[in-house]
Amino acid sequence: MNTPDRSFTRRLDLTSLQLFVAVCERGSIGKAAETEFMAPSAVSKRLSDLESAVGTALLTRHARGVTPTPAGQSLLHHSRSVLFSLDKMQGELSEYADGVRGHVRVHANISAIVQFLPEDLGCFIRSHDAIKIDLEEHLSTEVLRAVQEGAADLGICHVGATAQGDGLQTLPYRQDRLVLIAPARHPLARHAELPFAASLDWDHVGLHANSSIYRAMHEAALREGRNIRLRIRVTGLDAMCRMIHNGLGVGLMPQRAFELMHGVGELACIALSDDWTTRRIELVARDFSSLPVSARLLVSHLSEQASATTTPL
């Protein structure tokens, strides 16, 4: 096993890394010097010292400015990561100084946010009012990537088989069931239950192409040798209901989310008989055991809420 080269870390300094990133982003030592309020000669000297420290050329200098070498591209990637982490550390430490005793970054998909998290997070905050939660809505694929890259402490989304392949850990959270939503006077509305394939003869209102719902629909249609007649995409479930109400098609959404819409339009909710329409929402982390105490408290709370609640399917 390789051991860390402590002398290497001593040869680097954060100011030089910050200047290196600025030069790469602006493509010019002179322009970076202006924005960093330094003399171009001082920036150039820092960069030369940095190249000596790493033992290889980092920049290719030409008449129009500079571009990073392959080694420079690698250092640029790692430098951005280091500087981003330092910014996060500064922000979180300043919150501790202001009396906030915890900070958890959560990324979740729309299904979890609409159906379950308002109540679960509200209950948690009432018991842990000194812990700050930053919640962002993203597609499930983006949630997994954010957890993998360290931009989120905790992810909540539909996982499939991808999380374990990325080295992520998961815990069960909730289940939801997709249902077909149609205008109340639509021919499909008279059915209590249908297979998804029965909807493929009609126009659809869909979510983003990378959303877990649309991807599941697309895969199901392919298994039938069919295509989805997609008339319009929307970014939210309330917009989907309004579009369906106005005759633009039928659509799929989680049953509980539809019930929480409180009757947006004259719509019918039709159960789907396909097994794939019952889905698991999971908690995702790189390593649950190494999360900060505040994040572990949140994970424990969400797991308890899931165990205590039977979601109607």
Sequence and secondary structure as in RCSB ss.txt:
>XXXX:A:sequence
MNTPDRSFTRRLDLTSLQLFVAVCERGSIGKAAETEFMAPSAVSKRLSDLESAVGTALLTRHARGVTPTPAGQSL
LHHSRSVLFSLDKMQGELSEYADGVRGHVRVHANISAIVQFLPEDLGCFIRSHDAIKIDLEEHLSTEVLRAVQEG
AADLGICHVGATAQGDGLQTLPYRQDRLVLIAPARHPLARHAELPFAASLDWDHVGLHANSSIYRAMHEAALREG
RNIRLRIRVTGLDAMCRMIHNGLGVGLMPQRAFELMHGVGELACIALSDDWTTRRIELVARDFSSLPVSARLLVS
HLSEQASATTTPL
>XXXX:A:secstr
     HHHHHH  HHHHHHHHHHHHHT HHHHHHHTT  HHHHHHHHHHHHHHHTS  EEEETTEEEE HHHHHH
HHHHHHHHHHHHHHHHHHHHHHTT  EEEEEEE HHHHHHTHHHHHHHHHHH TTEEEEEEE  HHHHHHHHHHT
S SEEEE  TTHHHHTT EEEEEEEEEEEEEEETTSGGGG SEE GGGGGGSEEEE  TTSHHHHHHHHHHHHTT
   EEEEE SSHHHHHHHHHTTS BEEEEHHHHHHT   SSEEEEEE  GGGEEEEEEEES GGGS HHHHHHHH
HHHHHHHH     
